[in-house]
């Protein structure tokens, strides 16, 4: 049961955004820029970073949502995403993405500088400044989104079909879309 009374029965952050449309706009805009805007990282890889950080933060709604969004945009789909969430070190992903996920994990762990070792490892795999920047910003933003969802103890959807429908909408139209 959520800690606040919500005016809709929407699950997770969706219910919170329906409740507070004044904050929903900027939060959706940030998600759209981070996950769909210009970046050297593919949309699928950015969604995977969001799903991974959400998994580390034990935010089931966000992990399941962004896992579905990533799966819809990555070759390998849901099985690839599940492998990454289980263990990115053994998942069948490029070394560069593995190194960026290590950076995301450090951002998740504490509000301190990412280690020089993690940055050097990402650079050794070919990551550039923009990819490192975007990874850190996505990870930091998802720590905020996760704390928003978990902090208010939002509910999960009644059916897992919710995630597939949300993935269809997000992939086609972006965040904040009601289509």
CNS distance restraints for C-alpha pairs under 8 A (distance, minus, plus):
assign (resid   1 and name CA) (resid 153 and name CA) 6.69 0.50 0.50
assign (resid   1 and name CA) (resid 154 and name CA) 6.81 0.50 0.50
assign (resid   1 and name CA) (resid 155 and name CA) 6.53 0.50 0.50
assign (resid   2 and name CA) (resid   6 and name CA) 7.86 0.50 0.50
assign (resid   2 and name CA) (resid 152 and name CA) 5.75 0.50 0.50
assign (resid   2 and name CA) (resid 153 and name CA) 4.71 0.50 0.50
assign (resid   2 and name CA) (resid 154 and name CA) 4.80 0.50 0.50
assign (resid   2 and name CA) (resid 155 and name CA) 6.56 0.50 0.50
assign (resid   3 and name CA) (resid 152 and name CA) 5.20 0.50 0.50
assign (resid   3 and name CA) (resid 153 and name CA) 5.98 0.50 0.50
assign (resid   3 and name CA) (resid 154 and name CA) 7.65 0.50 0.50
assign (resid   4 and name CA) (resid 152 and name CA) 6.88 0.50 0.50
assign (resid   6 and name CA) (resid  15 and name CA) 6.77 0.50 0.50
assign (resid   6 and name CA) (resid  16 and name CA) 7.22 0.50 0.50
assign (resid   6 and name CA) (resid  19 and name CA) 6.12 0.50 0.50
assign (resid   7 and name CA) (resid  15 and name CA) 7.84 0.50 0.50
assign (resid   7 and name CA) (resid  18 and name CA) 7.63 0.50 0.50
assign (resid   7 and name CA) (resid  19 and name CA) 6.07 0.50 0.50
assign (resid   8 and name CA) (resid  15 and name CA) 6.03 0.50 0.50
assign (resid   8 and name CA) (resid  18 and name CA) 7.00 0.50 0.50
assign (resid   8 and name CA) (resid  19 and name CA) 7.31 0.50 0.50
assign (resid   9 and name CA) (resid  15 and name CA) 6.54 0.50 0.50
assign (resid  10 and name CA) (resid  14 and name CA) 5.69 0.50 0.50
assign (resid  10 and name CA) (resid  15 and name CA) 4.39 0.50 0.50
assign (resid  10 and name CA) (resid  18 and name CA) 7.93 0.50 0.50
assign (resid  10 and name CA) (resid 157 and name CA) 7.47 0.50 0.50
assign (resid  11 and name CA) (resid  15 and name CA) 5.36 0.50 0.50
assign (resid  11 and name CA) (resid  61 and name CA) 7.93 0.50 0.50
assign (resid  11 and name CA) (resid 154 and name CA) 6.48 0.50 0.50
assign (resid  11 and name CA) (resid 155 and name CA) 5.11 0.50 0.50
assign (resid  11 and name CA) (resid 156 and name CA) 5.22 0.50 0.50
assign (resid  11 and name CA) (resid 157 and name CA) 5.20 0.50 0.50
assign (resid  12 and name CA) (resid  16 and name CA) 6.96 0.50 0.50
assign (resid  12 and name CA) (resid  61 and name CA) 5.80 0.50 0.50
assign (resid  12 and name CA) (resid  62 and name CA) 7.59 0.50 0.50
assign (resid  12 and name CA) (resid 149 and name CA) 6.00 0.50 0.50
assign (resid  12 and name CA) (resid 154 and name CA) 4.96 0.50 0.50
assign (resid  12 and name CA) (resid 155 and name CA) 5.58 0.50 0.50
assign (resid  12 and name CA) (resid 156 and name CA) 6.01 0.50 0.50
assign (resid  12 and name CA) (resid 157 and name CA) 7.65 0.50 0.50
assign (resid  13 and name CA) (resid  17 and name CA) 6.02 0.50 0.50
assign (resid  13 and name CA) (resid 145 and name CA) 7.99 0.50 0.50
assign (resid  13 and name CA) (resid 148 and name CA) 7.71 0.50 0.50
assign (resid  13 and name CA) (resid 149 and name CA) 5.66 0.50 0.50
assign (resid  13 and name CA) (resid 154 and name CA) 7.32 0.50 0.50
assign (resid  14 and name CA) (resid  18 and name CA) 6.16 0.50 0.50
assign (resid  15 and name CA) (resid  19 and name CA) 6.16 0.50 0.50
assign (resid  15 and name CA) (resid 154 and name CA) 7.85 0.50 0.50
assign (resid  16 and name CA) (resid  20 and name CA) 6.24 0.50 0.50
assign (resid  16 and name CA) (resid  24 and name CA) 7.97 0.50 0.50
assign (resid  16 and name CA) (resid 149 and name CA) 7.90 0.50 0.50
assign (resid  17 and name CA) (resid  21 and name CA) 5.58 0.50 0.50
assign (resid  17 and name CA) (resid  23 and name CA) 7.07 0.50 0.50
assign (resid  17 and name CA) (resid  24 and name CA) 4.72 0.50 0.50
assign (resid  18 and name CA) (resid  24 and name CA) 7.40 0.50 0.50
assign (resid  20 and name CA) (resid  24 and name CA) 6.10 0.50 0.50
assign (resid  21 and name CA) (resid  25 and name CA) 6.24 0.50 0.50
assign (resid  22 and name CA) (resid  26 and name CA) 7.74 0.50 0.50
assign (resid  23 and name CA) (resid  27 and name CA) 6.26 0.50 0.50
assign (resid  24 and name CA) (resid  28 and name CA) 5.84 0.50 0.50
assign (resid  24 and name CA) (resid 176 and name CA) 7.79 0.50 0.50
assign (resid  25 and name CA) (resid  29 and name CA) 6.06 0.50 0.50
assign (resid  25 and name CA) (resid 176 and name CA) 7.17 0.50 0.50
assign (resid  26 and name CA) (resid  30 and name CA) 6.09 0.50 0.50
assign (resid  27 and name CA) (resid  31 and name CA) 6.31 0.50 0.50
assign (resid  28 and name CA) (resid  32 and name CA) 6.06 0.50 0.50
assign (resid  28 and name CA) (resid 175 and name CA) 5.40 0.50 0.50
assign (resid  28 and name CA) (resid 176 and name CA) 5.38 0.50 0.50
assign (resid  29 and name CA) (resid  33 and name CA) 6.19 0.50 0.50
assign (resid  29 and name CA) (resid 175 and name CA) 7.11 0.50 0.50
assign (resid  29 and name CA) (resid 176 and name CA) 7.49 0.50 0.50
assign (resid  30 and name CA) (resid  34 and name CA) 6.07 0.50 0.50
assign (resid  31 and name CA) (resid  35 and name CA) 5.76 0.50 0.50
assign (resid  31 and name CA) (resid  36 and name CA) 7.70 0.50 0.50
assign (resid  31 and name CA) (resid 175 and name CA) 6.66 0.50 0.50
assign (resid  32 and name CA) (resid  36 and name CA) 5.16 0.50 0.50
assign (resid  32 and name CA) (resid  37 and name CA) 6.38 0.50 0.50
assign (resid  32 and name CA) (resid 174 and name CA) 6.24 0.50 0.50
assign (resid  32 and name CA) (resid 175 and name CA) 5.50 0.50 0.50
assign (resid  33 and name CA) (resid  37 and name CA) 4.42 0.50 0.50
assign (resid  33 and name CA) (resid  38 and name CA) 7.54 0.50 0.50
assign (resid  34 and name CA) (resid  46 and name CA) 7.70 0.50 0.50
assign (resid  34 and name CA) (resid 134 and name CA) 7.34 0.50 0.50
assign (resid  34 and name CA) (resid 137 and name CA) 7.79 0.50 0.50
assign (resid  34 and name CA) (resid 138 and name CA) 6.32 0.50 0.50
assign (resid  35 and name CA) (resid  43 and name CA) 5.84 0.50 0.50
assign (resid  35 and name CA) (resid  46 and name CA) 5.59 0.50 0.50
assign (resid  35 and name CA) (resid  47 and name CA) 6.29 0.50 0.50
assign (resid  35 and name CA) (resid 138 and name CA) 7.82 0.50 0.50
assign (resid  36 and name CA) (resid  43 and name CA) 5.77 0.50 0.50
assign (resid  36 and name CA) (resid 174 and name CA) 7.26 0.50 0.50
assign (resid  39 and name CA) (resid 130 and name CA) 7.31 0.50 0.50
assign (resid  39 and name CA) (resid 131 and name CA) 7.44 0.50 0.50
assign (resid  39 and name CA) (resid 134 and name CA) 7.43 0.50 0.50
assign (resid  40 and name CA) (resid 130 and name CA) 6.90 0.50 0.50
assign (resid  40 and name CA) (resid 131 and name CA) 6.23 0.50 0.50
assign (resid  41 and name CA) (resid  45 and name CA) 6.18 0.50 0.50
assign (resid  41 and name CA) (resid  46 and name CA) 6.39 0.50 0.50
assign (resid  41 and name CA) (resid 131 and name CA) 6.34 0.50 0.50
assign (resid  42 and name CA) (resid  46 and name CA) 6.27 0.50 0.50
assign (resid  43 and name CA) (resid  47 and name CA) 6.16 0.50 0.50
assign (resid  43 and name CA) (resid  70 and name CA) 7.60 0.50 0.50
assign (resid  43 and name CA) (resid  73 and name CA) 7.07 0.50 0.50
assign (resid  44 and name CA) (resid  48 and name CA) 6.11 0.50 0.50
assign (resid  44 and name CA) (resid  69 and name CA) 7.34 0.50 0.50
assign (resid  44 and name CA) (resid  70 and name CA) 4.61 0.50 0.50
assign (resid  44 and name CA) (resid  71 and name CA) 7.24 0.50 0.50
assign (resid  44 and name CA) (resid  72 and name CA) 7.70 0.50 0.50
assign (resid  44 and name CA) (resid  73 and name CA) 4.85 0.50 0.50
assign (resid  44 and name CA) (resid  74 and name CA) 5.37 0.50 0.50
assign (resid  45 and name CA) (resid  49 and name CA) 6.27 0.50 0.50
assign (resid  45 and name CA) (resid  70 and name CA) 6.87 0.50 0.50
assign (resid  45 and name CA) (resid  74 and name CA) 7.59 0.50 0.50
assign (resid  45 and name CA) (resid  97 and name CA) 7.73 0.50 0.50
assign (resid  46 and name CA) (resid  50 and name CA) 6.37 0.50 0.50
assign (resid  46 and name CA) (resid  70 and name CA) 7.76 0.50 0.50
assign (resid  46 and name CA) (resid 135 and name CA) 7.58 0.50 0.50
assign (resid  46 and name CA) (resid 138 and name CA) 7.45 0.50 0.50
assign (resid  47 and name CA) (resid  51 and name CA) 6.09 0.50 0.50
assign (resid  47 and name CA) (resid  66 and name CA) 5.60 0.50 0.50
assign (resid  47 and name CA) (resid  67 and name CA) 7.10 0.50 0.50
assign (resid  47 and name CA) (resid  69 and name CA) 6.34 0.50 0.50
assign (resid  47 and name CA) (resid  70 and name CA) 4.87 0.50 0.50
assign (resid  48 and name CA) (resid  52 and name CA) 5.98 0.50 0.50
assign (resid  48 and name CA) (resid  66 and name CA) 6.78 0.50 0.50
assign (resid  48 and name CA) (resid  67 and name CA) 6.41 0.50 0.50
assign (resid  48 and name CA) (resid  70 and name CA) 5.31 0.50 0.50
assign (resid  48 and name CA) (resid  81 and name CA) 7.01 0.50 0.50
assign (resid  49 and name CA) (resid  53 and name CA) 6.18 0.50 0.50
assign (resid  49 and name CA) (resid 101 and name CA) 6.52 0.50 0.50
assign (resid  49 and name CA) (resid 104 and name CA) 7.04 0.50 0.50
assign (resid  49 and name CA) (resid 135 and name CA) 7.20 0.50 0.50
assign (resid  49 and name CA) (resid 138 and name CA) 7.15 0.50 0.50
assign (resid  49 and name CA) (resid 139 and name CA) 6.90 0.50 0.50
assign (resid  50 and name CA) (resid  54 and name CA) 6.08 0.50 0.50
assign (resid  50 and name CA) (resid  63 and name CA) 7.52 0.50 0.50
assign (resid  50 and name CA) (resid  66 and name CA) 6.28 0.50 0.50
assign (resid  50 and name CA) (resid 138 and name CA) 6.47 0.50 0.50
assign (resid  50 and name CA) (resid 139 and name CA) 6.44 0.50 0.50
assign (resid  50 and name CA) (resid 142 and name CA) 6.09 0.50 0.50
assign (resid  51 and name CA) (resid  55 and name CA) 6.04 0.50 0.50
assign (resid  51 and name CA) (resid  62 and name CA) 6.70 0.50 0.50
assign (resid  51 and name CA) (resid  63 and name CA) 4.54 0.50 0.50
assign (resid  51 and name CA) (resid  64 and name CA) 7.17 0.50 0.50
assign (resid  51 and name CA) (resid  65 and name CA) 7.54 0.50 0.50
assign (resid  51 and name CA) (resid  66 and name CA) 4.77 0.50 0.50
assign (resid  51 and name CA) (resid  67 and name CA) 5.24 0.50 0.50
assign (resid  51 and name CA) (resid  70 and name CA) 7.78 0.50 0.50
assign (resid  51 and name CA) (resid  85 and name CA) 7.87 0.50 0.50
assign (resid  52 and name CA) (resid  56 and name CA) 6.22 0.50 0.50
assign (resid  52 and name CA) (resid  63 and name CA) 6.89 0.50 0.50
assign (resid  52 and name CA) (resid  84 and name CA) 7.54 0.50 0.50
assign (resid  52 and name CA) (resid  85 and name CA) 5.87 0.50 0.50
assign (resid  52 and name CA) (resid 101 and name CA) 7.70 0.50 0.50
assign (resid  53 and name CA) (resid  57 and name CA) 6.14 0.50 0.50
assign (resid  53 and name CA) (resid  63 and name CA) 7.78 0.50 0.50
assign (resid  53 and name CA) (resid 104 and name CA) 6.73 0.50 0.50
assign (resid  53 and name CA) (resid 105 and name CA) 6.69 0.50 0.50
assign (resid  53 and name CA) (resid 108 and name CA) 6.45 0.50 0.50
assign (resid  53 and name CA) (resid 139 and name CA) 6.10 0.50 0.50
assign (resid  53 and name CA) (resid 142 and name CA) 6.62 0.50 0.50
assign (resid  53 and name CA) (resid 143 and name CA) 7.08 0.50 0.50
assign (resid  54 and name CA) (resid  58 and name CA) 6.12 0.50 0.50
assign (resid  54 and name CA) (resid  59 and name CA) 5.28 0.50 0.50
assign (resid  54 and name CA) (resid  60 and name CA) 7.31 0.50 0.50
assign (resid  54 and name CA) (resid  62 and name CA) 5.75 0.50 0.50
assign (resid  54 and name CA) (resid  63 and name CA) 4.78 0.50 0.50
assign (resid  54 and name CA) (resid 142 and name CA) 6.62 0.50 0.50
assign (resid  54 and name CA) (resid 143 and name CA) 7.26 0.50 0.50
assign (resid  54 and name CA) (resid 146 and name CA) 6.27 0.50 0.50
assign (resid  55 and name CA) (resid  59 and name CA) 6.01 0.50 0.50
assign (resid  55 and name CA) (resid  60 and name CA) 6.85 0.50 0.50
assign (resid  55 and name CA) (resid  62 and name CA) 7.85 0.50 0.50
assign (resid  55 and name CA) (resid  63 and name CA) 5.14 0.50 0.50
assign (resid  55 and name CA) (resid  85 and name CA) 6.91 0.50 0.50
assign (resid  56 and name CA) (resid 105 and name CA) 7.59 0.50 0.50
assign (resid  56 and name CA) (resid 108 and name CA) 7.40 0.50 0.50
assign (resid  57 and name CA) (resid 108 and name CA) 7.49 0.50 0.50
assign (resid  57 and name CA) (resid 143 and name CA) 7.25 0.50 0.50
assign (resid  57 and name CA) (resid 146 and name CA) 6.82 0.50 0.50
assign (resid  58 and name CA) (resid  63 and name CA) 7.73 0.50 0.50
assign (resid  59 and name CA) (resid  63 and name CA) 5.95 0.50 0.50
assign (resid  59 and name CA) (resid 146 and name CA) 5.84 0.50 0.50
assign (resid  59 and name CA) (resid 149 and name CA) 7.39 0.50 0.50
assign (resid  59 and name CA) (resid 150 and name CA) 6.34 0.50 0.50
assign (resid  60 and name CA) (resid  64 and name CA) 5.87 0.50 0.50
assign (resid  60 and name CA) (resid 156 and name CA) 7.75 0.50 0.50
assign (resid  61 and name CA) (resid  65 and name CA) 5.99 0.50 0.50
assign (resid  61 and name CA) (resid 149 and name CA) 8.00 0.50 0.50
assign (resid  61 and name CA) (resid 156 and name CA) 5.98 0.50 0.50
assign (resid  62 and name CA) (resid  66 and name CA) 5.91 0.50 0.50
assign (resid  62 and name CA) (resid 146 and name CA) 6.84 0.50 0.50
assign (resid  63 and name CA) (resid  67 and name CA) 5.79 0.50 0.50
assign (resid  64 and name CA) (resid  68 and name CA) 6.20 0.50 0.50
assign (resid  64 and name CA) (resid 163 and name CA) 7.00 0.50 0.50
assign (resid  65 and name CA) (resid  69 and name CA) 6.33 0.50 0.50
assign (resid  65 and name CA) (resid 163 and name CA) 5.50 0.50 0.50
assign (resid  65 and name CA) (resid 166 and name CA) 7.43 0.50 0.50
assign (resid  65 and name CA) (resid 167 and name CA) 7.34 0.50 0.50
assign (resid  66 and name CA) (resid  70 and name CA) 5.90 0.50 0.50
assign (resid  67 and name CA) (resid  71 and name CA) 5.96 0.50 0.50
assign (resid  67 and name CA) (resid  78 and name CA) 7.34 0.50 0.50
assign (resid  67 and name CA) (resid  81 and name CA) 6.27 0.50 0.50
assign (resid  67 and name CA) (resid  82 and name CA) 7.95 0.50 0.50
assign (resid  68 and name CA) (resid  72 and name CA) 6.15 0.50 0.50
assign (resid  68 and name CA) (resid  78 and name CA) 7.07 0.50 0.50
assign (resid  68 and name CA) (resid 163 and name CA) 6.13 0.50 0.50
assign (resid  68 and name CA) (resid 164 and name CA) 6.40 0.50 0.50
assign (resid  68 and name CA) (resid 167 and name CA) 5.81 0.50 0.50
assign (resid  69 and name CA) (resid  73 and name CA) 6.68 0.50 0.50
assign (resid  69 and name CA) (resid 166 and name CA) 7.86 0.50 0.50
assign (resid  69 and name CA) (resid 167 and name CA) 4.78 0.50 0.50
assign (resid  69 and name CA) (resid 168 and name CA) 7.93 0.50 0.50
assign (resid  69 and name CA) (resid 170 and name CA) 7.21 0.50 0.50
assign (resid  69 and name CA) (resid 171 and name CA) 6.79 0.50 0.50
assign (resid  70 and name CA) (resid  74 and name CA) 6.05 0.50 0.50
assign (resid  70 and name CA) (resid  77 and name CA) 7.43 0.50 0.50
assign (resid  70 and name CA) (resid  81 and name CA) 7.16 0.50 0.50
assign (resid  71 and name CA) (resid  75 and name CA) 7.65 0.50 0.50
assign (resid  71 and name CA) (resid  76 and name CA) 7.31 0.50 0.50
assign (resid  71 and name CA) (resid  77 and name CA) 3.99 0.50 0.50
assign (resid  71 and name CA) (resid  78 and name CA) 4.81 0.50 0.50
assign (resid  71 and name CA) (resid  80 and name CA) 7.50 0.50 0.50
assign (resid  71 and name CA) (resid  81 and name CA) 6.21 0.50 0.50
assign (resid  72 and name CA) (resid  77 and name CA) 6.12 0.50 0.50
assign (resid  72 and name CA) (resid  78 and name CA) 7.81 0.50 0.50
assign (resid  72 and name CA) (resid 167 and name CA) 6.81 0.50 0.50
assign (resid  72 and name CA) (resid 168 and name CA) 7.87 0.50 0.50
assign (resid  72 and name CA) (resid 171 and name CA) 7.53 0.50 0.50
assign (resid  73 and name CA) (resid  77 and name CA) 7.25 0.50 0.50
assign (resid  73 and name CA) (resid 171 and name CA) 7.68 0.50 0.50
assign (resid  75 and name CA) (resid  80 and name CA) 7.92 0.50 0.50
assign (resid  76 and name CA) (resid  80 and name CA) 5.00 0.50 0.50
assign (resid  76 and name CA) (resid  81 and name CA) 7.77 0.50 0.50
assign (resid  77 and name CA) (resid  81 and name CA) 6.48 0.50 0.50
assign (resid  78 and name CA) (resid  82 and name CA) 6.03 0.50 0.50
assign (resid  79 and name CA) (resid  83 and name CA) 6.18 0.50 0.50
assign (resid  80 and name CA) (resid  84 and name CA) 6.33 0.50 0.50
assign (resid  80 and name CA) (resid  91 and name CA) 7.21 0.50 0.50
assign (resid  80 and name CA) (resid  92 and name CA) 7.16 0.50 0.50
assign (resid  81 and name CA) (resid  85 and name CA) 6.24 0.50 0.50
assign (resid  82 and name CA) (resid  86 and name CA) 6.09 0.50 0.50
assign (resid  83 and name CA) (resid  87 and name CA) 6.14 0.50 0.50
assign (resid  83 and name CA) (resid  88 and name CA) 6.90 0.50 0.50
assign (resid  83 and name CA) (resid  90 and name CA) 7.71 0.50 0.50
assign (resid  83 and name CA) (resid  91 and name CA) 5.14 0.50 0.50
assign (resid  83 and name CA) (resid  92 and name CA) 7.64 0.50 0.50
assign (resid  84 and name CA) (resid  88 and name CA) 4.32 0.50 0.50
assign (resid  84 and name CA) (resid  89 and name CA) 7.83 0.50 0.50
assign (resid  84 and name CA) (resid  90 and name CA) 7.76 0.50 0.50
assign (resid  84 and name CA) (resid  91 and name CA) 5.19 0.50 0.50
assign (resid  84 and name CA) (resid  92 and name CA) 7.94 0.50 0.50
assign (resid  84 and name CA) (resid  93 and name CA) 7.99 0.50 0.50
assign (resid  87 and name CA) (resid  91 and name CA) 6.18 0.50 0.50
assign (resid  88 and name CA) (resid  93 and name CA) 7.82 0.50 0.50
assign (resid  88 and name CA) (resid  98 and name CA) 6.17 0.50 0.50
assign (resid  88 and name CA) (resid 101 and name CA) 7.42 0.50 0.50
assign (resid  89 and name CA) (resid  98 and name CA) 6.66 0.50 0.50
assign (resid  93 and name CA) (resid  97 and name CA) 6.59 0.50 0.50
assign (resid  93 and name CA) (resid  98 and name CA) 6.64 0.50 0.50
assign (resid  94 and name CA) (resid  98 and name CA) 6.38 0.50 0.50
assign (resid  95 and name CA) (resid  99 and name CA) 6.11 0.50 0.50
assign (resid  95 and name CA) (resid 125 and name CA) 6.02 0.50 0.50
assign (resid  96 and name CA) (resid 100 and name CA) 6.26 0.50 0.50
assign (resid  96 and name CA) (resid 122 and name CA) 5.93 0.50 0.50
assign (resid  96 and name CA) (resid 125 and name CA) 4.73 0.50 0.50
assign (resid  96 and name CA) (resid 126 and name CA) 6.26 0.50 0.50
assign (resid  96 and name CA) (resid 127 and name CA) 6.14 0.50 0.50
assign (resid  97 and name CA) (resid 101 and name CA) 6.13 0.50 0.50
assign (resid  98 and name CA) (resid 102 and name CA) 6.43 0.50 0.50
assign (resid  99 and name CA) (resid 103 and name CA) 6.55 0.50 0.50
assign (resid  99 and name CA) (resid 118 and name CA) 6.98 0.50 0.50
assign (resid  99 and name CA) (resid 121 and name CA) 6.23 0.50 0.50
assign (resid  99 and name CA) (resid 122 and name CA) 4.83 0.50 0.50
assign (resid  99 and name CA) (resid 125 and name CA) 7.31 0.50 0.50
assign (resid 100 and name CA) (resid 104 and name CA) 6.28 0.50 0.50
assign (resid 100 and name CA) (resid 122 and name CA) 6.04 0.50 0.50
assign (resid 100 and name CA) (resid 127 and name CA) 7.85 0.50 0.50
assign (resid 100 and name CA) (resid 131 and name CA) 7.94 0.50 0.50
assign (resid 100 and name CA) (resid 132 and name CA) 6.88 0.50 0.50
assign (resid 100 and name CA) (resid 135 and name CA) 6.51 0.50 0.50
assign (resid 101 and name CA) (resid 105 and name CA) 6.11 0.50 0.50
assign (resid 101 and name CA) (resid 135 and name CA) 7.84 0.50 0.50
assign (resid 102 and name CA) (resid 106 and name CA) 6.38 0.50 0.50
assign (resid 102 and name CA) (resid 118 and name CA) 6.71 0.50 0.50
assign (resid 103 and name CA) (resid 107 and name CA) 6.37 0.50 0.50
assign (resid 103 and name CA) (resid 114 and name CA) 6.56 0.50 0.50
assign (resid 103 and name CA) (resid 118 and name CA) 5.95 0.50 0.50
assign (resid 103 and name CA) (resid 119 and name CA) 7.10 0.50 0.50
assign (resid 103 and name CA) (resid 132 and name CA) 7.91 0.50 0.50
assign (resid 103 and name CA) (resid 135 and name CA) 7.27 0.50 0.50
assign (resid 103 and name CA) (resid 136 and name CA) 7.00 0.50 0.50
assign (resid 104 and name CA) (resid 108 and name CA) 6.20 0.50 0.50
assign (resid 104 and name CA) (resid 135 and name CA) 6.20 0.50 0.50
assign (resid 104 and name CA) (resid 136 and name CA) 6.05 0.50 0.50
assign (resid 104 and name CA) (resid 139 and name CA) 5.29 0.50 0.50
assign (resid 105 and name CA) (resid 109 and name CA) 6.16 0.50 0.50
assign (resid 105 and name CA) (resid 139 and name CA) 7.84 0.50 0.50
assign (resid 106 and name CA) (resid 110 and name CA) 6.62 0.50 0.50
assign (resid 106 and name CA) (resid 114 and name CA) 6.02 0.50 0.50
assign (resid 106 and name CA) (resid 115 and name CA) 7.79 0.50 0.50
assign (resid 107 and name CA) (resid 111 and name CA) 6.50 0.50 0.50
assign (resid 107 and name CA) (resid 112 and name CA) 7.43 0.50 0.50
assign (resid 107 and name CA) (resid 113 and name CA) 7.88 0.50 0.50
assign (resid 107 and name CA) (resid 114 and name CA) 6.53 0.50 0.50
assign (resid 107 and name CA) (resid 136 and name CA) 6.53 0.50 0.50
assign (resid 107 and name CA) (resid 139 and name CA) 6.19 0.50 0.50
assign (resid 107 and name CA) (resid 140 and name CA) 6.34 0.50 0.50
assign (resid 108 and name CA) (resid 139 and name CA) 6.50 0.50 0.50
assign (resid 108 and name CA) (resid 140 and name CA) 6.95 0.50 0.50
assign (resid 108 and name CA) (resid 143 and name CA) 6.45 0.50 0.50
assign (resid 114 and name CA) (resid 118 and name CA) 6.89 0.50 0.50
assign (resid 114 and name CA) (resid 119 and name CA) 7.22 0.50 0.50
assign (resid 115 and name CA) (resid 119 and name CA) 6.50 0.50 0.50
assign (resid 116 and name CA) (resid 120 and name CA) 5.93 0.50 0.50
assign (resid 117 and name CA) (resid 121 and name CA) 6.07 0.50 0.50
assign (resid 118 and name CA) (resid 122 and name CA) 6.26 0.50 0.50
assign (resid 119 and name CA) (resid 123 and name CA) 6.17 0.50 0.50
assign (resid 119 and name CA) (resid 132 and name CA) 7.61 0.50 0.50
assign (resid 120 and name CA) (resid 124 and name CA) 6.02 0.50 0.50
assign (resid 121 and name CA) (resid 125 and name CA) 6.40 0.50 0.50
assign (resid 122 and name CA) (resid 126 and name CA) 6.51 0.50 0.50
assign (resid 122 and name CA) (resid 127 and name CA) 5.29 0.50 0.50
assign (resid 122 and name CA) (resid 132 and name CA) 7.77 0.50 0.50
assign (resid 123 and name CA) (resid 127 and name CA) 4.69 0.50 0.50
assign (resid 123 and name CA) (resid 128 and name CA) 6.34 0.50 0.50
assign (resid 127 and name CA) (resid 131 and name CA) 5.94 0.50 0.50
assign (resid 127 and name CA) (resid 132 and name CA) 6.69 0.50 0.50
assign (resid 128 and name CA) (resid 132 and name CA) 6.32 0.50 0.50
assign (resid 129 and name CA) (resid 133 and name CA) 5.96 0.50 0.50
assign (resid 130 and name CA) (resid 134 and name CA) 5.98 0.50 0.50
assign (resid 131 and name CA) (resid 135 and name CA) 6.04 0.50 0.50
assign (resid 132 and name CA) (resid 136 and name CA) 6.25 0.50 0.50
assign (resid 133 and name CA) (resid 137 and name CA) 6.19 0.50 0.50
assign (resid 134 and name CA) (resid 138 and name CA) 5.97 0.50 0.50
assign (resid 135 and name CA) (resid 139 and name CA) 6.05 0.50 0.50
assign (resid 136 and name CA) (resid 140 and name CA) 6.03 0.50 0.50
assign (resid 137 and name CA) (resid 141 and name CA) 5.97 0.50 0.50
assign (resid 138 and name CA) (resid 142 and name CA) 6.06 0.50 0.50
assign (resid 139 and name CA) (resid 143 and name CA) 6.26 0.50 0.50
assign (resid 140 and name CA) (resid 144 and name CA) 6.63 0.50 0.50
assign (resid 141 and name CA) (resid 145 and name CA) 6.27 0.50 0.50
assign (resid 142 and name CA) (resid 146 and name CA) 5.73 0.50 0.50
assign (resid 143 and name CA) (resid 147 and name CA) 6.13 0.50 0.50
assign (resid 144 and name CA) (resid 148 and name CA) 6.22 0.50 0.50
assign (resid 145 and name CA) (resid 149 and name CA) 6.33 0.50 0.50
assign (resid 146 and name CA) (resid 150 and name CA) 5.94 0.50 0.50
assign (resid 146 and name CA) (resid 151 and name CA) 8.00 0.50 0.50
assign (resid 147 and name CA) (resid 151 and name CA) 5.27 0.50 0.50
assign (resid 148 and name CA) (resid 152 and name CA) 6.36 0.50 0.50
assign (resid 149 and name CA) (resid 153 and name CA) 6.29 0.50 0.50
assign (resid 149 and name CA) (resid 154 and name CA) 5.83 0.50 0.50
assign (resid 150 and name CA) (resid 154 and name CA) 6.48 0.50 0.50
assign (resid 157 and name CA) (resid 162 and name CA) 6.42 0.50 0.50
assign (resid 158 and name CA) (resid 162 and name CA) 7.90 0.50 0.50
assign (resid 160 and name CA) (resid 164 and name CA) 7.45 0.50 0.50
assign (resid 161 and name CA) (resid 165 and name CA) 6.41 0.50 0.50
assign (resid 162 and name CA) (resid 166 and name CA) 6.09 0.50 0.50
assign (resid 163 and name CA) (resid 167 and name CA) 5.98 0.50 0.50
assign (resid 164 and name CA) (resid 168 and name CA) 6.28 0.50 0.50
assign (resid 165 and name CA) (resid 169 and name CA) 6.37 0.50 0.50
assign (resid 166 and name CA) (resid 170 and name CA) 5.99 0.50 0.50
assign (resid 167 and name CA) (resid 171 and name CA) 5.83 0.50 0.50
assign (resid 168 and name CA) (resid 172 and name CA) 6.13 0.50 0.50
assign (resid 169 and name CA) (resid 173 and name CA) 5.72 0.50 0.50
assign (resid 169 and name CA) (resid 174 and name CA) 7.01 0.50 0.50
assign (resid 169 and name CA) (resid 177 and name CA) 7.32 0.50 0.50
assign (resid 169 and name CA) (resid 179 and name CA) 6.73 0.50 0.50
assign (resid 170 and name CA) (resid 174 and name CA) 4.39 0.50 0.50
assign (resid 170 and name CA) (resid 175 and name CA) 5.80 0.50 0.50
assign (resid 170 and name CA) (resid 177 and name CA) 7.33 0.50 0.50
assign (resid 173 and name CA) (resid 177 and name CA) 6.12 0.50 0.50
assign (resid 173 and name CA) (resid 179 and name CA) 7.62 0.50 0.50
